[in-house]
Amino acid sequence: MSKETHSDTDLQQIRLRIKEKQRSYASYNLSPAQNDLLRTFFDLAQEFDSNEDFYRVCVAALFEFLGLHSRLYLFDKEQEKLGLVCESRKGLLLKPLAAPDHVRLSFKSYESEHSFLVPIHRKPSHDTQDSERQSFNPQILGVLEVYPLEKISQADRFFLRKYTNRIGYNLHNRLIAHENIKHLQFINNLVMDIEHNVITPNMYFKHLFNQLKAMIEDIAELEKLLAGFNAAPAVPGVSVELVAGKVSDLHRGLLENHRELLEHHANYSLFLESLFRRDHFAQGRFVLRLRKCAIDREIVSPQLDHFLSRFGARGIAVEKPEDMQEEEIFLRVDVGLLSQVYANLFSNAVKYTGEITNRKGKIRKAMAYGREVLADYFGPGKPGVKFNVFTTGEHLSKVEAKTVFSEGVRGERGKSRPGTGHGLTFVKQVVEIHGGVAGYEATEEGNNFYFILPLPEPDSLTVAQA
């Protein structure tokens, strides 16, 4: 008995809604064709997974069952305007067309000279947290335009409002699913970013700790040496000079090790902060924290310092541009993320810089970096700044050049070296969310990876005192 009571209570609200729907459908007085249209729409909306096929169903069903033509317009939240995506005469458009003047966002249906237009409402959310998580938030998702007007009766108008509501609810759920998939893909990529930019390079700490351990062992040997001097007959001047020399070497080594540890810790703390931000995970995308900074002094030079010893160990000459040191550029960027862009480019330079013989017959193995201002790159009066990281060596193949920024793609030379092929994908993503472009170009003596960022203000170029 208690189970039945619990069941009645549990289902009470749902049963009330079912009865409301029973009464509503009884009052709708839909025609057989309209009823069949709704059933077909629901079946096919479940059958077809792609949004493109769903758009086709929306317009084709009206013509097949009611003989009415239609156009489906959806609101583009990025461009903030309506665009035609599908119509019953021509089908799906390859690229949305701007809506004509008579098609506008409205909470109520309305007439034009030749058509009846119904707004497509999104499903109202009763969960405020769910509503806040949605990156899209227009109440109206689009407009369904039905024509010819003279064939649309009052009963048809009532049905079209109901039909468009069903389109809106289905479209809303599809958008939610799409947002969730994008969110999960971003988090998956973010985990790869963390592994690639933080966890794997962080093994450099092990190298620093090994250096520290070696110096500690040297101190232990020095203790033994001192103990031996105390036990043996004194040799004037010899013991003091020997110990003083070893102490001096250890002192310098410990200072250098301490400096490297501090720099390494600061660098990876910056990387961790920029990758583990709560906003990234909550919104499913990189959320920038912009501030005006000196690109060379605050981003390029610290990252280069981190890689100098590795360039030296591989015999790679580092060529620094004089103009970047004498003339500093200030941009509003996310320092943590853009620092990782340079870290990835310098890391690749360490791995792939090759030896070449230049025109003068001299052997050259070098990495060079620099930048140049490109007037009107982003349009009239909209200059850009091109940042370059060049390395000597063999050119990428034409296929590699086209795909090198794609996820998981590695060049032929990279297959024999450890790596994931994720670094340049990260570079491209970060540059693009800054409003820039990333690219590759072959040069006479090697390869140039670059990115171009907007230079928003004429006074962004500031001369710094050397």
C-alpha positions as CSV (number, residue, x, y, z in Angstrom):
1,M,0.0,0.0,0.0
2,S,2.8,2.4,0.9
3,K,4.5,1.6,-2.4
4,E,1.3,2.5,-4.3
5,T,1.0,5.8,-2.4
6,H,4.7,6.6,-3.1
7,S,4.1,5.8,-6.8
8,D,1.1,8.1,-7.0
9,T,3.0,10.9,-5.4
10,D,6.0,10.4,-7.6
11,L,4.0,10.4,-10.8
12,Q,1.5,13.0,-9.8
13,Q,3.0,16.0,-11.6
14,I,3.8,14.0,-14.7
15,R,0.2,12.6,-14.8
16,L,-1.2,16.1,-14.5
17,R,0.9,17.3,-17.5
18,I,-0.2,14.3,-19.5
19,K,-3.8,15.1,-18.9
20,E,-3.2,18.7,-19.8
21,K,-1.7,17.5,-23.1
22,Q,-4.7,15.2,-23.7
23,R,-7.0,18.2,-23.3
24,S,-4.8,20.4,-25.4
25,Y,-4.6,18.0,-28.4
26,A,-8.3,17.4,-28.2
27,S,-8.9,21.2,-28.5
28,Y,-6.3,21.6,-31.3
29,N,-8.6,19.8,-33.8
30,L,-5.7,19.1,-36.1
31,S,-6.3,17.7,-39.6
32,P,-5.1,14.2,-40.4
33,A,-2.4,15.7,-42.6
34,Q,-1.2,17.9,-39.7
35,N,-1.2,15.0,-37.3
36,D,0.7,12.8,-39.7
37,L,3.2,15.7,-40.3
38,L,3.9,16.0,-36.5
39,R,4.4,12.2,-36.2
40,T,6.7,12.1,-39.2
41,F,8.7,15.1,-37.9
42,F,9.3,13.5,-34.5
43,D,10.3,10.2,-36.0
44,L,12.7,11.8,-38.5
45,A,14.1,14.2,-35.9
46,Q,15.2,11.1,-33.9
47,E,16.4,9.2,-37.0
48,F,18.7,11.9,-38.4
49,D,21.7,12.9,-36.3
50,S,23.1,15.7,-38.3
51,N,21.8,19.3,-37.9
52,E,21.9,19.6,-41.7
53,D,19.4,16.7,-42.2
54,F,17.2,18.1,-39.4
55,Y,17.0,21.4,-41.3
56,R,16.0,19.6,-44.4
57,V,13.2,17.7,-42.5
58,C,11.8,21.0,-41.1
59,V,11.2,22.5,-44.5
60,A,10.5,19.3,-46.5
61,A,7.7,18.0,-44.2
62,L,5.6,21.1,-44.6
63,F,5.6,20.8,-48.4
64,E,5.0,17.0,-48.5
65,F,2.0,17.1,-46.1
66,L,0.5,20.6,-46.5
67,G,1.9,21.7,-49.9
68,L,3.5,24.8,-48.3
69,H,6.9,26.1,-49.1
70,S,9.2,27.4,-46.4
71,R,12.5,28.9,-45.5
72,L,14.5,28.3,-42.3
73,Y,16.5,31.2,-40.9
74,L,18.8,30.7,-37.8
75,F,20.3,33.4,-35.6
76,D,24.1,33.5,-35.8
77,K,25.2,34.6,-32.4
78,E,28.7,35.6,-33.5
79,Q,27.6,37.8,-36.4
80,E,24.4,38.8,-34.5
81,K,22.1,38.4,-37.5
82,L,19.7,36.0,-39.1
83,G,20.9,33.7,-41.9
84,L,19.0,31.5,-44.4
85,V,20.2,27.9,-43.9
86,C,17.6,25.8,-45.8
87,E,14.6,26.2,-48.0
88,S,12.0,23.8,-49.5
89,R,12.8,24.7,-53.1
90,K,16.6,24.5,-53.1
91,G,17.4,22.5,-50.0
92,L,20.4,23.2,-47.8
93,L,22.6,26.2,-48.5
94,L,26.3,25.6,-48.6
95,K,26.7,29.0,-46.8
96,P,24.0,30.9,-44.9
97,L,22.6,33.9,-46.7
98,A,21.8,37.1,-44.9
99,A,18.0,37.4,-44.2
100,P,16.1,39.9,-46.3
101,D,14.7,43.0,-44.6
102,H,11.2,41.6,-44.0
103,V,12.6,38.7,-41.9
104,R,13.4,39.9,-38.4
105,L,13.6,38.6,-34.9
106,S,10.2,38.9,-33.1
107,F,8.6,37.2,-30.2
108,K,5.3,36.9,-32.1
109,S,4.4,35.6,-35.5
110,Y,3.7,38.1,-38.2
111,E,2.9,38.5,-41.9
112,S,4.9,39.9,-44.8
113,E,3.5,40.7,-48.2
114,H,3.7,37.1,-49.4
115,S,4.5,34.9,-46.4
116,F,3.7,34.1,-42.8
117,L,6.7,34.2,-40.4
118,V,6.9,32.4,-37.1
119,P,9.7,32.8,-34.5
120,I,11.6,29.7,-33.4
121,H,11.7,29.9,-29.6
122,R,14.3,27.9,-27.6
123,K,13.2,25.7,-24.8
124,P,12.8,27.7,-21.6
125,S,15.3,26.4,-18.9
126,H,14.0,25.9,-15.4
127,D,17.6,25.3,-14.3
128,T,19.4,28.7,-13.8
129,Q,22.8,27.0,-13.5
130,D,22.1,25.2,-16.8
131,S,21.1,28.5,-18.4
132,E,24.3,30.2,-17.2
133,R,26.4,27.4,-18.6
134,Q,25.0,27.9,-22.1
135,S,27.3,30.1,-24.3
136,F,24.4,30.8,-26.6
137,N,21.5,32.6,-24.9
138,P,19.1,34.2,-27.5
139,Q,15.5,33.5,-26.6
140,I,14.7,33.3,-30.3
141,L,16.8,30.8,-32.2
142,G,15.5,31.7,-35.7
143,V,12.5,32.2,-37.9
144,L,10.4,29.9,-40.1
145,E,9.0,31.7,-43.2
146,V,6.0,29.9,-44.8
147,Y,4.5,30.8,-48.2
148,P,2.4,31.5,-50.2
149,L,0.4,33.5,-47.8
150,E,-2.9,33.1,-49.6
151,K,-2.8,29.3,-49.1
152,I,-2.4,29.6,-45.3
153,S,-5.7,29.5,-43.4
154,Q,-6.2,30.5,-39.7
155,A,-6.1,26.9,-38.8
156,D,-2.8,26.5,-40.6
157,R,-1.4,29.5,-38.7
158,F,-2.3,27.9,-35.4
159,F,-0.7,24.7,-36.5
160,L,2.4,26.4,-37.8
161,R,3.0,28.0,-34.4
162,K,2.8,24.6,-32.7
163,Y,5.0,23.0,-35.4
164,T,7.6,25.8,-35.0
165,N,7.6,25.3,-31.3
166,R,8.5,21.6,-31.9
167,I,11.3,22.7,-34.2
168,G,12.6,25.1,-31.5
169,Y,12.6,22.5,-28.7
170,N,14.4,20.0,-30.9
171,L,16.9,22.6,-32.2
172,H,17.5,23.7,-28.6
173,N,18.3,20.2,-27.5
174,R,20.6,19.7,-30.5
175,L,22.5,22.9,-29.7
176,I,22.9,21.8,-26.1
177,A,24.3,18.5,-27.2
178,H,26.6,20.3,-29.6
179,E,27.8,22.6,-26.9
180,N,28.4,19.7,-24.6
181,I,30.4,17.8,-27.2
182,K,32.5,20.9,-27.9
183,H,33.0,21.3,-24.2
184,L,34.2,17.7,-23.8
185,Q,36.5,18.1,-26.8
186,F,38.0,21.2,-25.4
187,I,38.7,19.6,-22.0
188,N,40.3,16.6,-23.7
189,N,42.5,19.0,-25.7
190,L,43.3,21.0,-22.5
191,V,44.5,17.8,-20.8
192,M,46.8,17.3,-23.8
193,D,48.0,20.9,-23.5
194,I,48.8,20.3,-19.8
195,E,50.7,17.1,-20.6
196,H,52.5,18.6,-23.5
197,N,53.3,22.0,-22.1
198,V,53.7,21.3,-18.4
199,I,54.1,17.6,-17.4
200,T,56.6,16.4,-20.0
201,P,58.8,19.5,-20.0
202,N,58.7,19.6,-16.2
203,M,61.0,16.6,-16.2
204,Y,63.7,19.2,-16.6
205,F,63.4,19.6,-12.8
206,K,64.9,16.1,-12.5
207,H,68.0,17.4,-14.4
208,L,68.3,20.3,-12.0
209,F,67.9,18.1,-8.9
210,N,70.6,15.7,-10.3
211,Q,72.9,18.7,-10.6
212,L,72.1,19.6,-7.0
213,K,72.7,16.1,-5.9
214,A,76.1,16.1,-7.6
215,M,77.1,19.3,-5.7
216,I,75.9,17.8,-2.4
217,E,78.2,14.8,-3.1
218,D,81.1,17.3,-3.8
219,I,80.5,18.8,-0.4
220,A,80.7,15.4,1.2
221,E,84.0,14.8,-0.6
222,L,85.2,18.2,0.6
223,E,84.4,17.2,4.2
224,K,86.5,14.0,3.8
225,L,89.3,16.2,2.4
226,L,89.2,18.5,5.4
227,A,89.2,15.6,7.7
228,G,92.3,14.2,6.0
229,F,94.1,17.6,6.3
230,N,93.4,17.7,10.0
231,A,94.9,14.2,10.5
232,A,98.0,14.7,8.2
233,P,101.0,17.0,8.9
234,A,100.3,20.5,7.7
235,V,101.6,21.6,4.3
236,P,101.8,25.4,4.3
237,G,99.3,27.0,1.9
238,V,98.4,23.9,0.0
239,S,95.3,22.8,2.0
240,V,93.9,26.3,2.2
241,E,94.2,27.0,-1.6
242,L,92.7,23.6,-2.5
243,V,89.7,23.9,-0.2
244,A,89.2,27.6,-1.1
245,G,89.0,26.7,-4.8
246,K,86.6,23.8,-4.3
247,V,84.4,26.0,-2.0
248,S,84.4,28.8,-4.7
249,D,83.3,26.3,-7.4
250,L,80.6,24.9,-5.3
251,H,79.3,28.4,-4.4
252,R,79.0,29.4,-8.0
253,G,77.4,26.1,-8.9
254,L,74.8,26.3,-6.1
255,L,74.0,29.9,-7.1
256,E,73.5,28.9,-10.7
257,N,71.4,25.9,-9.7
258,H,69.3,28.1,-7.4
259,R,68.7,30.6,-10.2
260,E,67.6,27.9,-12.6
261,L,65.3,26.3,-10.1
262,L,63.7,29.7,-9.4
263,E,63.3,30.5,-13.1
264,H,62.0,27.0,-13.9
265,H,59.5,27.2,-11.0
266,A,58.3,30.7,-12.0
267,N,57.9,29.6,-15.7
268,Y,55.8,26.5,-14.9
269,S,53.8,28.3,-12.3
270,L,52.8,30.7,-15.1
271,F,52.0,27.8,-17.4
272,L,49.9,26.0,-14.7
273,E,48.0,29.2,-13.9
274,S,47.1,29.8,-17.5
275,L,46.0,26.2,-18.2
276,F,44.2,25.4,-14.9
277,R,41.9,28.4,-14.8
278,R,38.4,27.6,-13.6
279,D,36.9,29.6,-16.4
280,H,38.5,27.3,-19.1
281,F,36.7,24.3,-17.7
282,A,33.4,26.1,-16.9
283,Q,33.0,27.7,-20.3
284,G,34.6,25.0,-22.5
285,R,37.1,27.3,-24.2
286,F,40.2,29.3,-23.5
287,V,39.2,32.4,-21.5
288,L,41.9,35.1,-22.0
289,R,43.3,37.3,-19.2
290,L,44.6,40.2,-21.2
291,R,47.1,42.8,-20.1
292,K,49.4,45.2,-21.8
293,C,52.9,43.9,-21.8
294,A,56.3,44.3,-23.5
295,I,56.4,41.2,-25.8
296,D,60.2,40.8,-26.0
297,R,61.0,41.6,-22.4
298,E,58.1,39.8,-20.7
299,I,57.5,36.9,-23.0
300,V,60.2,36.1,-25.6
301,S,63.3,36.7,-23.6
302,P,62.3,34.7,-20.5
303,Q,61.3,31.7,-22.7
304,L,64.5,32.0,-24.8
305,D,66.6,32.0,-21.5
306,H,64.9,28.8,-20.6
307,F,66.1,27.1,-23.8
308,L,69.6,28.6,-24.2
309,S,71.4,25.8,-22.6
310,R,69.6,23.2,-24.8
311,F,70.4,25.2,-28.0
312,G,74.0,25.3,-26.9
313,A,74.1,21.6,-26.1
314,R,73.0,20.8,-29.7
315,G,75.4,23.3,-31.3
316,I,72.7,25.6,-32.4
317,A,73.6,29.3,-32.7
318,V,71.0,31.7,-31.4
319,E,70.7,34.9,-33.5
320,K,69.0,37.7,-31.6
321,P,67.5,40.6,-33.6
322,E,68.8,44.1,-32.6
323,D,65.5,45.8,-33.4
324,M,63.5,43.8,-30.8
325,Q,65.9,44.9,-28.1
326,E,66.1,48.5,-29.1
327,E,62.4,49.0,-30.1
328,E,59.8,47.3,-27.9
329,I,56.2,46.4,-28.9
330,F,53.5,46.5,-26.3
331,L,50.3,44.5,-26.9
332,R,47.4,43.4,-24.8
333,V,47.8,39.6,-24.6
334,D,47.4,36.7,-22.2
335,V,51.0,36.5,-21.0
336,G,50.8,32.9,-19.8
337,L,49.3,31.4,-23.0
338,L,51.4,33.4,-25.4
339,S,54.5,32.4,-23.4
340,Q,53.6,28.8,-24.1
341,V,53.3,29.6,-27.8
342,Y,57.0,30.7,-27.8
343,A,57.9,27.7,-25.5
344,N,56.4,25.4,-28.2
345,L,58.2,27.1,-31.0
346,F,61.6,27.2,-29.3
347,S,61.1,23.5,-28.2
348,N,60.5,22.5,-31.8
349,A,63.6,24.6,-32.8
350,V,65.8,22.6,-30.4
351,K,64.5,19.3,-31.9
352,Y,64.5,20.1,-35.6
353,T,67.2,22.7,-36.4
354,G,69.5,21.2,-39.0
355,E,72.9,22.0,-40.5
356,I,73.1,23.6,-43.9
357,T,75.7,25.0,-46.2
358,N,74.8,28.6,-47.2
359,R,75.6,30.4,-50.5
360,K,79.0,31.4,-49.2
361,G,79.9,27.8,-48.6
362,K,79.8,28.2,-44.8
363,I,78.2,25.7,-42.6
364,R,75.3,27.2,-40.6
365,K,73.1,25.7,-37.8
366,A,71.1,28.4,-36.3
367,M,67.8,29.6,-34.8
368,A,66.8,33.2,-35.3
369,Y,63.7,35.1,-34.1
370,G,62.3,38.5,-34.8
371,R,59.3,40.5,-35.8
372,E,58.1,43.0,-38.4
373,V,55.1,45.4,-38.6
374,L,52.8,44.7,-41.5
375,A,50.8,47.7,-42.6
376,D,47.0,47.1,-43.3
377,Y,47.4,43.4,-42.8
378,F,44.0,43.0,-41.1
379,G,42.4,45.7,-43.4
380,P,42.8,49.4,-44.2
381,G,44.3,51.1,-41.2
382,K,44.6,47.8,-39.3
383,P,48.3,46.8,-39.1
384,G,49.6,43.5,-37.7
385,V,52.8,42.4,-36.1
386,K,54.5,39.3,-37.5
387,F,56.5,37.3,-35.0
388,N,59.0,34.8,-36.6
389,V,60.9,31.8,-35.3
390,F,63.3,30.6,-38.1
391,T,65.5,27.5,-38.1
392,T,68.0,26.2,-40.6
393,G,67.4,22.8,-42.1
394,E,65.5,20.9,-44.7
395,H,62.1,22.3,-45.9
396,L,58.9,20.6,-44.9
397,S,57.2,18.8,-47.8
398,K,54.1,20.4,-49.4
399,V,51.8,18.0,-47.6
400,E,53.5,18.6,-44.3
401,A,53.4,22.4,-44.8
402,K,49.6,22.2,-45.3
403,T,48.9,20.0,-42.3
404,V,51.6,20.8,-39.8
405,F,49.2,22.8,-37.5
406,S,46.6,20.0,-37.5
407,E,46.1,17.9,-34.4
408,G,48.4,14.9,-34.1
409,V,50.3,15.7,-37.3
410,R,54.1,15.2,-37.2
411,G,56.6,15.7,-40.0
412,E,58.8,12.9,-41.3
413,R,61.7,14.1,-39.2
414,G,59.6,14.2,-36.1
415,K,58.6,10.5,-36.2
416,S,61.9,9.4,-34.8
417,R,61.7,11.8,-31.9
418,P,59.5,11.8,-28.9
419,G,56.4,14.0,-29.1
420,T,52.6,14.0,-29.8
421,G,52.2,16.5,-32.7
422,H,50.1,18.7,-30.4
423,G,52.3,21.7,-29.9
424,L,51.6,23.5,-33.1
425,T,47.9,22.9,-32.8
426,F,48.1,24.6,-29.4
427,V,50.0,27.5,-31.0
428,K,47.4,28.0,-33.7
429,Q,44.5,27.9,-31.2
430,V,46.0,30.4,-28.9
431,V,47.0,32.8,-31.7
432,E,43.5,32.6,-33.2
433,I,41.7,33.4,-30.0
434,H,43.9,36.5,-29.8
435,G,42.5,37.5,-33.2
436,G,45.6,36.5,-35.1
437,V,46.8,33.9,-37.6
438,A,49.6,31.3,-37.4
439,G,51.5,29.9,-40.4
440,Y,54.6,28.4,-41.9
441,E,56.8,29.4,-44.8
442,A,59.9,27.9,-46.4
443,T,62.8,30.3,-46.7
444,E,66.1,30.0,-48.6
445,E,68.0,28.4,-45.7
446,G,65.3,26.7,-43.7
447,N,61.8,27.0,-42.2
448,N,60.0,29.9,-40.6
449,F,57.1,29.5,-38.3
450,Y,55.3,32.7,-37.6
451,F,52.2,34.2,-36.1
452,I,50.6,37.6,-36.8
453,L,48.7,39.6,-34.1
454,P,46.7,42.8,-34.6
455,L,48.4,46.0,-33.6
456,P,45.4,48.0,-32.4
457,E,46.9,51.4,-31.6
458,P,49.4,53.5,-33.6
459,D,51.3,54.2,-30.4
460,S,51.7,50.5,-29.5
461,L,55.2,50.8,-31.0
462,T,57.4,52.3,-28.2
463,V,61.1,52.9,-28.3
464,A,62.8,51.5,-25.2
465,Q,66.1,52.7,-23.9
466,A,68.8,50.0,-24.3
